[in-house]
Amino acid sequence: MNYFRLAEVKGIFDELDSWIRRKLRCVIWRQWKRYSARAKGLLRRGLKEVQAWESATNGRGPRWNAGASHMHAAFPKSYFDRCGLLSLLEQRLRFQLAS
């Protein structure tokens, strides 16, 4: 019975981690209010110029862009790890190994 509970929690924590990162990408997109700021921000994060400008001017909203491939490329999970964002899934594994 315990195994199934842990397996269920793993999926939930993974979804929550993913949701949190998407919300953070959405905040970043909203902070870049203008097309030029969005394009420059994406360029600074390593996207090619054509892709950065196409993404910045796509006319879609922040929520859509937060889940798009250009934001995942610019802000991968490793970016948030370096910023100190704790992963719920990794914390669960740490606690599990400690007990």
C-alpha positions in Angstrom: 0.0 0.0 0.0 2.8 2.4 0.9 4.4 1.9 -2.5 1.3 3.1 -4.3 1.1 6.2 -2.1 4.7 7.1 -2.9 4.2 6.5 -6.6 1.1 8.8 -6.5 3.0 11.5 -4.7 5.9 11.4 -7.2 3.5 12.2 -10.0 1.9 15.0 -8.1 5.2 16.6 -7.0 6.5 16.4 -10.6 3.3 18.2 -11.9 3.6 20.8 -9.2 7.3 21.4 -10.0 6.4 21.8 -13.6 3.5 24.2 -12.8 5.7 26.4 -10.6 8.4 26.7 -13.3 5.7 27.5 -15.9 4.3 30.3 -13.6 7.8 31.7 -13.2 8.4 31.7 -16.9 5.0 33.5 -17.2 6.2 36.2 -14.7 9.4 36.7 -16.7 7.4 37.1 -19.9 5.2 39.7 -18.3 8.2 41.6 -17.0 9.4 41.9 -20.5 6.5 44.2 -21.5 7.7 45.2 -25.0 8.6 43.2 -28.0 12.1 44.5 -28.0 12.6 43.6 -24.4 11.3 40.1 -25.0 13.6 39.6 -28.0 16.6 41.0 -26.2 15.9 38.9 -23.2 15.6 35.7 -25.3 18.8 36.7 -27.2 20.7 37.1 -23.9 19.4 33.6 -22.9 21.0 32.1 -26.0 18.2 31.9 -28.6 19.1 32.8 -32.2 18.0 36.2 -33.5 15.3 35.0 -35.9 13.7 32.7 -33.3 13.9 35.4 -30.6 12.1 38.0 -32.7 9.5 35.5 -34.0 8.8 34.4 -30.4 8.7 38.0 -29.1 6.2 39.1 -31.7 4.0 36.0 -31.9 1.0 37.8 -30.4 0.2 35.1 -27.9 -0.3 35.7 -24.3 2.0 35.1 -21.3 0.5 31.8 -20.3 0.9 30.3 -23.8 4.5 31.7 -24.1 5.4 30.3 -20.7 4.8 26.8 -22.0 6.3 27.3 -25.4 9.6 25.8 -26.5 11.4 29.1 -26.7 10.9 29.8 -23.0 11.9 26.3 -22.1 15.1 26.7 -24.2 15.8 30.1 -22.6 14.8 29.0 -19.0 15.4 25.3 -18.6 15.0 23.5 -15.3 18.7 23.9 -14.7 18.3 27.7 -14.7 15.8 27.5 -11.8 18.0 25.0 -10.0 20.9 27.5 -10.2 18.6 30.2 -8.9 17.9 28.1 -5.8 14.4 26.9 -6.6 13.8 23.7 -4.6 12.2 20.8 -6.4 9.4 19.2 -4.5 10.2 15.9 -6.1 13.9 16.0 -5.2 13.1 17.0 -1.7 10.8 14.0 -1.3 13.6 11.7 -2.6 16.0 13.3 0.0 13.5 12.7 2.8 12.9 9.2 1.6 16.6 8.3 1.5 17.2 9.9 4.9 14.6 7.7 6.6 
